[in-house]
Amino acid sequence: MYSVAHPPTLQRMLASLSLCAALLVLCYFAVDPAIAFWVDRENFRRFAVFEYFTQGVNLIVGLTALYYLFFACTYARNRAARRPWLGVANSVAIAIFLKDALKFVFGRYWPATWINQNPSLLHDHAYGFHPFHAGIAYQSFPSGHTTVAVAAMTAIWVNFPRWRWLAVLAALLVVTGLLAEDYHFVGDCIAGAWLGATVALYVTANSRVRRTQLHL
């Protein structure tokens, strides 16, 4: 729906947001509880590999921080060659900021209890959104891990076409791990994917337009 050559238009962004919202409504009423209870019954957590899948996001965040340091130290040398990676780093950084803000705005309970006895669907039958509630108990939506992973992988998709298969695989593995561990609802991941992709497409498209203008 989006073009990688230019920033997404407002019309296209609203169209994709409407589709995302429709999927989220469907997930909230029909998909999210069913998947969460099914994953719990099947006990996918016994497979350590799913936890490893989710750890890829920590690597992305760490590499982003290191890249900013590297870019600052080598700013004056061969900047053009490093601009695509700067787009990836900026996509991750902006996505992190936005997902943290949206978690507070929506205030959704988690699928499972896993830190500080947070209320959850599986443990307390606590399910729903509590807008503008702060605290770890209300930070399930959108999925931050999905947001960061998709932002990084979308930027890589745009800037490095040869690596697209790897970008898709990496994002899918993160989402699979999150769902298999009951860390997030399906709807959380859909919202995170939309947010991450939209941020990355804006960042990378604007960066490309700016580089084109500089060479005119």
C-alpha positions, 0 to 999 in steps of 0.5 A, spaced: 500 500 500 505 504 501 511 506 496 518 506 498 520 511 493 516 517 497 513 518 504 506 515 504 501 520 503 496 522 508 490 518 504 494 512 504 496 512 511 489 513 513 487 507 509 492 502 512 490 505 519 483 503 517 485 496 515 489 495 521 484 498 526 479 493 523 483 487 524 484 490 531 477 490 533 476 483 530 482 480 534 480 484 541 473 480 540 475 473 537 482 472 536 486 475 542 483 471 548 483 464 544 490 464 541 492 466 548 489 461 552 491 456 546 498 457 547 498 457 554 494 450 554 499 447 549 505 450 553 510 453 548 514 456 553 517 449 554 521 450 548 527 455 549 528 457 542 521 462 542 525 466 548 531 466 544 527 469 538 524 475 542 531 477 544 533 479 537 530 486 539 535 487 544 540 486 539 537 491 534 537 496 540 544 495 542 546 495 535 542 502 534 546 505 540 553 503 537 551 505 530 549 512 533 556 512 537 560 510 530 556 515 526 558 521 531 565 519 531 566 518 523 561 524 521 566 527 517 568 521 513 564 518 507 557 520 510 554 518 504 556 511 504 553 510 511 546 514 510 542 508 509 544 505 516 543 512 519 535 511 516 535 504 519 537 507 526 533 513 526 527 508 524 528 504 530 529 510 535 523 514 533 519 507 533 521 506 540 519 513 542 512 512 539 511 505 542 512 508 549 507 514 548 502 509 545 503 504 551 501 509 556 495 512 551 492 505 550 493 502 557 492 494 555 493 488 560 498 483 558 496 476 556 500 473 562 503 475 569 510 475 568 513 481 572 511 484 579 504 480 579 501 484 573 494 483 572 493 479 566 488 475 562 491 468 564 492 469 571 486 474 573 481 474 567 483 481 567 482 483 559 481 490 556 484 497 555 485 502 560 487 509 557 492 513 560 494 508 565 501 508 567 505 502 570 508 496 567 501 492 568 498 497 562 504 496 557 501 490 552 499 495 546 502 496 542 508 490 542 514 494 543 518 488 540 514 488 534 514 495 533 522 495 533 523 489 529 519 491 524 521 498 524 528 496 523 527 490 518 522 495 514 528 500 513 533 494 511 528 492 506 527 499 503 535 500 503 538 493 502 533 489 497 538 483 497 537 482 504 529 483 504 528 475 505 532 476 511 529 482 514 522 478 513 524 472 516 527 476 522 521 480 523 517 473 523 521 470 528 520 475 533 513 475 532 513 468 533 517 468 539 512 473 542 506 469 541 509 463 543 511 465 550 504 469 551 508 476 551 503 479 547 496 478 544 496 478 536 493 485 536 498 488 540 503 485 534 499 487 528 499 494 531 506 494 533 507 492 525 503 497 523 507 503 527 514 500 525 513 499 518 509 506 517 515 510 521 520 506 517 517 508 511 516 515 512 524 516 515 527 512 509 523 515 504 524 522 506 531 520 507 531 518 500 528 525 497 533 529 501 539 525 498 536 526 491 535 534 492 542 534 495 544 531 488 540 535 484 
